[in-house]
Amino acid sequence: MELLPAKATFAPGEPIVVEARGVAGTVRLLQLDRVVAEAEVEGGRVSFPTQAEGGYGIDADGASTAADVLADPLTRPRYGFVSHYETDRATDGVAENVRRFHVNAVQFYDWMYRHAKLMPPAEEFEDALGRRVSLGTVRRLVAAVREAGSLPMAYAAVYAVGVEAWPDWEADGLFRREGSPWMLGDFLWNVDPTSERWLTHFTADLRSTLEVGFAGFHLDQYGSPKWAERSDGSPVDLVEAFPALIDRVAADVPESRNIFNNVNDFPTFATVRANQALTYIEVWAPHTSLTHLADLVTKARLLAPDRPVILAAYLSAYQGDEAAALQAEKLQLATVFSHGGTVLLHGEEAAVLTEAYYVTHKEISFATQDAARRYFDLAVRYGDLLFAAEDVTRTHLGGENEEVRIEAPGTVATDAGGGTLWGRVLRVPDGLLVSLIDLSAQPDEVWDAAKVPSPPLDGVRVSILRRGEDAPRFAVASPNAPRLESLDPERSERYDTVTVPAFDTWALVLIRDGTA
């Protein structure tokens, strides 16, 4: 049984249409815990009237999903990828995966002919690494992604040329102090992104690709160099160069939506001022802990409060035991979603990223897909809370704070740590949202490492200091039980307390009625 939205994101004015596989009877559309529409399954589909912008849950007996209505999908992005473009490949599986994970933007990784000449000389060609690529397949995938309610984004490196183009661009190259050129591996040379000749060429090259149907560009860099020299010995500061390049692309190709890759958070502090759709950070060591993931999202949101944040945090753990890697993913997603960010991980038909070369992704089982999908469902359903929250943990929970208390069978902590229940308090419209992430069975908080699949955690109690005569309203949701379930509080002299039903890895407790 499965409910599968017809689109990754619905536009205002569109009905919310859902495919019902093995589901019959009444299907309900909810905003938080309020039923806003009901409809019957007819011909394997169900359709709801148009709704206001926001996140919605969709529930039937034995199945659930989520949907959101957004004028601009990139205000709450869920980023995915494709990386194979063989002549005869089908597109249905990609489109279905886009719908299942609500992926509303898709990076078309290494779709191009060459790094310095994106459009190929023929429909069928070999890319820079000798892979066979069909431009016709790229076009069909672009169309399929758009039909599924997602934005196709063309990969483009902002300063790379191959061996065939290096003689033409060597005079504009980036060099080390001793004179050797900056390169990626042994097949790409770096070009000065401040060179007017390069900028003119690059933006024209980008513009030439729009006829394929792309909505915008994923602008990539390689993290190094951070400073370099031109062939004449004059310095190039990439902190200044990258924002200027982003703005130039926006000016020369104004119809495109652009995403720039801040490799390992460099130079996010500078690029947030540039004209782009969001803040995107590709995560590497020394950002190795769940706390580091949380901090990256928090800092990026502080630097640019109106811009959503995507982390590309590849899980090499999926190269090993799938169950242990799934537990690592659950913790990763719970951490990032609860801090108001999203994660690039899923793509193709049923794949996850384990490294930066997307072509070598890892296929996963449907059971693992389904378990991960539930976390994306929860983030979409409660996006109105998660992406509008202010973290008040250190003023409300733990230490000298009295406003919120969390009790558990083991250690409760306000910071991520192995062997703990990680509790946080978020101020949301009309109340507080308590995030509970279970690390009690884990030896550490390293995010890219196999984790212990843990049983549901039972015996957690959440209390709030009373503010008035009326008891606040408590409700709980989790990926495996996504519909908000009301909880009846116990009343003591100072606190209202609820016992949280057993949950697997992540739960959200919503406390309403003037408790903020």
N, C-alpha and C positions, 0 to 999 in steps of 0.2 A: 504494500500500500504506500502510495506517495502522492503528495500534493506538490506540483511543480509550477511556479509562476511562469506565465507566458513571456515575461520580460524580467531582466535583471533589476531594472528600475522603471517605474511608470511615470509618465509626464502628467502634469496637471491637465485635467480635462479628459484623460484616458480612463476607460473602465479598467478595473483590476481583474484580469482574466487569469484563471488558474487551471492547469490540466490536472484531472483527478484520475490517478491510476489505481484501480482496485478500490476506489472510495465511492460510496453511494450515500444518498440522503442529504442532510442539511450540512452546509459548511458555513462557519461564522467568521466574520471579519471584526477584529478587535483593535482598538487603540488603547494601550495599557490594558486595564481590565474591563473596559466598556465595550459592549457589543454595538458596533455601528451599522452592521448590515448582516443579513442572512440570505442565503440563496441555495437552491437545490441543484444537485449535479444533473446535467442534461448532456447526453452525448459525450460523456467523458470529460466535460469541462464545466466550470462554474464561473459566473461573471458577476462582479459587484459594481454598483454605480461609482462614478467618479468621486474622489475624496480629496480633502485638503492635503497640503504637503505634510509629510511626517512618516513615521514608521508604524507598521500594522502587523498584527499577528493573524494567522489564518489557521483555523482549527476545525477538524472533523473528528469523528470517532475513529481513533487509531492512527491518525496522521496529523501533522502540522507543518507549516512553513511560515514564511514572513514575506513582506513586500514593503517597499517604500515609494512614496510619491515625491519627486524632486524636480523642480524647474531646471536645476543644474546637477546632473549626477555626480560631478566632482566635488560637490559640497560634502558628500558622504561617500568617498570612493571605496570600492572594493576592486583591487587591481589583480588581473590574472595575466596569462601569457599563452602564446602559441609559438612554436619553433620548428614545425615541419611543414613543408610545402611541396610534397611529391605530386606528380602530375595527376595521379588517380586517387588522391586521398579524399575521403568523404568529409563533409562539414557538420553533419548532424550531431556527432558526439561532442564536438567543441561547443556548439550552440547549447546543447543540453547541459553541459557542465557550467557554462556561463549563467544559465537560468538557475541551476541547483544551488550554486554558491553566491548568487546575486552579484556576479562579477560585472560591474558597470563600466569598466575600462579594461582593455586588453592590449598588452604590449606585444607587437609583432616583432619578435626577436630574430635578428639576422635573416631578414626577408630579402635583403638588397643584393645588388650585383657586386659592388665594391664600396668600401668606406668613403672614397672620394668621388664616386659616381654611382649614386643610389639606383637609378633606373637602368635596367639591363638593355643590351642591344637587341635581344630577342626574347620571345615569350618563355622559352626554355633555356636555362643557363646553369653554369656552375658558379657557386659563390667563392669568396676568397679562400676558403678552406677545402674547396673541391666538392662540396655537397651539391647534388642536383636540386634545383629549385624551379618551380613553375610559377610564373607571374599570374597565369590564369587561376591557379589554386589560391594564390594570395588574394586575388580579387574576390573569389568565391567565399573565402573565409571572412574577408572584410564585410561582404554583404550579409553573411550569416550572423556575424557578431552584431551588426547594426540591427538586423531583424529581431535579435534576442534582447534588444534594449541596452546595448553596450557600445562604448566608444572605441574604435580601433585606433591604436597609437603606433606609429611607425618608429622603430628603433633607428637612431642615427648617432654615431659618435661625433663629438663636437670638434675634434682636432686630430683625426687619424687618417693616414693614407697608407696604402699598400706599396709593395715593391714596384709595381708598374707605374705608380704615380709619384714616388719619392723623387726621382730626378727633376720633375717639374716643380716640386715644392720644397726642395732642400734649402733653397735660399730663405724660405720662411719657416724653417724648422726650429724646434726647441732643442737646446744642447746643454749638456753638463759643462761644468766649469773647465774640465780638461779637454773638451772639444767633441766628445762622443755624443751622438744623438740620443734623445730620450725615445724609448721604444716600449711597446707592449709585446712581450715575448720576442720572437724573431721574425715577425711578419708585418708589424704595424709601426710606423714612425709618427711621432707627434709633431703637429704643426702649431705655430704660434696663433692662438685664438684671437689675438688683437690685430693680426695682420689684416689690413683692409682688403687686400687681394683675396685672402682666404674667406673673410666674412662675406664678400660679394659672391664668391663661388658657392659657399656653403648654403646661404639662404636661397640662392637660385636653385640649387640642387634639391633642397627641401621642397620648394614650391613645385618643382617638376613632378613630385610624387603624389600631389593631391588628387590627380586624376584617377588614382587607384581607389580613392574613396576614404582615405585616412582622415580622422577627425583632428589629428595633431601629432606631436612628436615626443618620443622618449629620448631626451638629450643626454647622452652618456659621456662620462669621463672615466679615468682610470685610477684616480686617487693620488697618483704621482705623475709628474712632479708638482710640488706646491710652489716652487719658484724655479726659474731656469734662465738661460741666456739665449739671445738670438745669435745668428751667425756672426754678427758684428761685435758681439760681447756685451750688448746692452741688456739690462735685466727685464724679465717678465714676471710679474707677480700675479699668480693665478687667482688670488683672492679678489683682485680688481678685474681680472680678465673675464671671469665666468659671468658675473652679473651683467657686465656690458654685452657679452655675447647673447645672453638670454633676452635682454631688452632688444637687441638688434634683430633677433629672430622674430620677436613679437611685432616689431615695427615693419619688417619686410614681408612677413607672412601673417597678417593680422587675423585671418580667419581660423588659424590653428590654435588648439589648446596644447600647452606645452608643460612637460614634466622634466625637471633637471635632476640628475642623480648626484646627490651629495654623498660621495663615497666616504664611509666611516665618519660622517658628520662634517666633512670638509667640502666647501666652506659655508655651512648652513647660515652662520651669523651674517654673511654677506649676501648670499643669494636670496634670502627671504625678502630683500628689498627690491628684487627684480620682478619683472612682469611675467608671472607664470601662474599655473592653476592651483598649485598646492606645494607642500613641502615633502620631499621624498628623500629618504636616507637609506643607503645600503650599509648594512651593519657587519662589521668585522671586529676581531680582537684589536684592542683590549676591551671592547664592549662584550663581555662574555656572560654576564649575569642577567637574570630577570630584572633586577634593579636597574641595570644599565639600559635595558629596553625601555623601562618606565621613564627613566630620566631623559632619554632621547626624545620621547614623545612630549614630555612635560616642557622641556626646554624649547622645542620647536614651536609648541603652541604659545609659549610666552613671547617668543620672538615675533610671531605672526599670528595673533589670536584669531583672525578671521580665515586662516588657511588650514584646511585639514592636513593630517600627517599620515604618510604611508611609510612603514618600515619594510625593506626587503631583507628578511632575516632567514637565510637558507638553512634548512635542517639537514645537515649531513647525517644526523642520527637515522634518517630513513634509509641509509645505505646498509643498515644492520637490521635488527629485530623490529618488525613493524609495530607490534603492540607497545614496545618501549618507546619507539619514536612517536607514536600517536599520543602517548601520555606527555611527552615533551611538547608536542604541538598544542595540546589542550592548555598546558600551563603558559605557553607563549601567547596564545590567542587571548586567554583570560587576562593576562597582564596588559597586553597592548589595548584590547578593547575597553577594559575598565579604566584605562587612562585616556580614552578618547581618541586613540589612533586606530589604524588598520594595518593589515599585513599582506604583502605579496608572497604567496606560497603556492597556491593551487592554480592549475591551468591545463592546457591541452584537453584531452578527453577524460582522463582520470589520473592526473600526475601531480607531483609536488617537486619543488626545487630543492636540490641538495648542494648546489654549487652555483657559481656565477655564469658558467656556460650552460645556458638553458636547454640546449640540444640534448644534453645528457641527464635529463630529468628522470625521476623514478616513478614508475607506475605503481599505484596502490590499489588495494582491494575495495570492493563496493562497501563492505562493512566499515572500513577505515574512513572512506569518503563520507559515509552517512554520519559517523560519529563526529567528524570535523565539521560537517555541514551544519550540525545543530548549534555550534558556537557562532557561525555566521548568521544563522537564523536569529539567535538571541540578540546579537548586535544590531541587526536590522530592525527587529521588532521593537527594541527599546532604545533605538538611536536618539529619540527625542530626549531621553535621560542621559545616556552615556556621552553624547557629543555636545551637551550643554551644561555639563557638570563643573563645579568648582571643588577642588580637593580641600577638605577641612579636617583631614585626619588628625593632624598634630595639634589642632585646637579643640577637638571633640573626643578623642579616644586615646587611652593609655596615659601613663604617667600621672600628672596632677589633674588631668581632665576628668570630669565627672559626667559629661553629657551623654556619652554612649559607652556601654560596656559590652564586651563579648566574652563569653565563657565557653570552654571546649574541653574535651577529655585530655588534651595535651596543651602545649604552649601556644599562647596567642601573642602575635607580634604585629607591630605596625610597619615593619619592614620585611621584605622577602627573606626567608632563611630556611634551610633544610630543617625538617622536624617541627615545623610550625604551621599554625593556621594564620595566614596573612590577612589581616582585617584592615579595611580602609573605609572612610566615611566621606561621601560626596554630597555637596549641597546641590539639589536639583529643583526645578520648578515645583512648588507646593510641598517641599519636604526634604528628606534625606534619603540617600541610597547607600546602603552598606554592602560593600563588595567583600566576599569571603572566598579566598583561594587556598585550597588545601595542599600544603607542602609537607604534611605530617609524616608521610611515608618516604620522603625524598632525602637523600644524604646531603644535598646542596641545592643551590639555586642557579647552577649553570644552565643556560637555556638551550644550547645546542649539544645535548648529551642524552643518551638513553635514560629514561626515567622509569621508576617502579610503577606499573599499573596498580592503582590503589583501590581498595573497596570504598563504597560510599561512607562518608564521614557522618556519624550520628552524634547526638548529644550536644549540639551547639545551641547556645542561648544568646539572644541579643536583647539588651535593655536600653531604654532611653529615659533620661531624667524628665519627670513630669513637669509640664508647663501650665496646665489648667485642669479644670474638673473633668473634662471629657477625655477619654482614652484616645490616643492616636490610632490610626488604622495601619495595620501591618499586612504586608503581602510578600510572598516569596516566589521567585522564579529561578530556573536553572536550565542549562541546555537540554537536559533530558525531561524536564517538566516545565516547558516554556510559558505556559499560561499562568499569570499571577494568581496565586492561591492565598486567600485571606487566612490570617492567623489570629486566633483569639488571645489577647494578652492577659497575663496574670498581673494583678495590681498589688504593689507593696506600698509602704508609706511614701517612698520617693520615686519609685521607678515603675514603668510598664515593661513587661518582659514577655518574649515569645520564645518557644522552642522551635528551632528550624528543622524541618524534615530532613532526613538523611540525603546528602547530595554527593555527586561525583565531581570533584575538582573545583567547580565554581558555582557559586550561588549569589543572587542579588536579593537583598531584603529592602523593600520600599516602605518608608515610614512617612505618612502624610498627616495633614491637618495641623499646620502651624508649628511643626517641630523644628524648623530650620533656624 
